[in-house]
């Protein structure tokens, strides 16, 4: 079974600093990987996804992630944090079970951005 | 495109009553919808997978009789929490898989806004 590990349940950065949220996965097949963001009392919004092709994926709000097969990682980065980036971030891997896809989520990382 | 809407956003009910939460795909047909439960400061826990016109598939440990799921049309799935108790208080989130061809093989999901249930 596939699984996702997010290192660091809480990350705090200064406004303007680099954001790095870590995600490692385990999968016996080429994975489809996703990053979602959740603001308080809201559902999840897709930031970006990797399916096939280019390993550096650009998403919304200036975020990007790089798929590294050798490291089984899909870390999320943003060069310069903004106050509005404060939220919960979830990494997920797509698993095919019984002929259909379902997402397996990591535990989440709460990003705090301080002035 | 690919908007999923949940209703209600907030619901407070008395212990022992039943509560229905609706999940609608507004601009696409969703043959498959998923229901998640999220406890405070925790990740999403998949409860069940709902396929239009058939019985839902529940994850291990989820009570089928407690959490009734109906997916009667390609744009609507409902979750009914029956005989709710305080321990059922949680944030429930639905998601839907997009149109075949583009999303089916990747597993990308579109999420509703979530419904916060508080059982007194």
Contacts between the chains, C-beta under 8 A, distances in Angstrom:
chain1	res1	chain2	res2	distance
A	32	B	106	4.8
A	32	B	107	5.5
A	32	B	108	7.8
A	34	B	107	7.9
A	34	B	108	6.6
A	36	B	111	7.5
A	41	B	9	7.9
A	41	B	91	7.5
A	41	B	114	6.7
A	41	B	116	6.5
A	42	B	113	5.6
A	42	B	114	6.1
A	43	B	4	7.5
A	43	B	6	7.3
A	43	B	93	5.3
A	43	B	95	7.8
A	43	B	111	3.8
A	43	B	112	5.0
A	43	B	113	4.7
A	43	B	114	4.7
A	44	B	44	7.6
A	44	B	93	7.1
A	44	B	95	7.5
A	44	B	111	4.2
A	45	B	111	7.2
A	46	B	108	6.7
A	46	B	110	7.6
A	49	B	106	6.8
A	49	B	108	5.9
A	51	B	105	8.0
A	51	B	106	4.9
A	90	B	43	6.5
A	90	B	44	7.2
A	94	B	106	6.2
A	94	B	107	3.0
A	94	B	108	7.7
A	95	B	107	7.4
A	96	B	107	7.7
A	98	B	57	7.3
A	100	B	32	6.2
A	100	B	49	7.0
A	100	B	51	7.9
A	101	B	97	6.9
A	101	B	104	7.2
A	101	B	105	7.6
A	101	B	106	7.3
A	101	B	107	3.3
A	102	B	34	6.6
A	102	B	46	6.4
A	102	B	49	6.4
A	102	B	107	6.9
A	103	B	34	7.8
A	103	B	46	7.8
A	103	B	95	7.9
A	103	B	107	5.8
A	103	B	109	5.8
A	105	B	43	4.9
A	105	B	44	5.1
A	106	B	43	6.5
A	107	B	42	7.2
A	107	B	43	4.8
A	108	B	42	7.3
A	108	B	43	5.0
A	110	B	41	7.5
